[in-house]
């Protein structure tokens, strides 16, 4: 079974989270709690991608 569709989906989510982190970071007064939450989500997505790549 190919993991590629799942990896593609995770990659898109990772990129979307990166864009949200950037958008929040360039605001005049970024919300640090929002940034931390987004970064944690991005890290979890990256870890899932790495885990799937090692299985394949």
Secondary structure, 3 states (H helix, E strand, C coil): CCCHHHHHHHHHHHHHHHHHHHHHHCCCCCCHHHHHHHHHHHHHHHHHHHHHHHHC
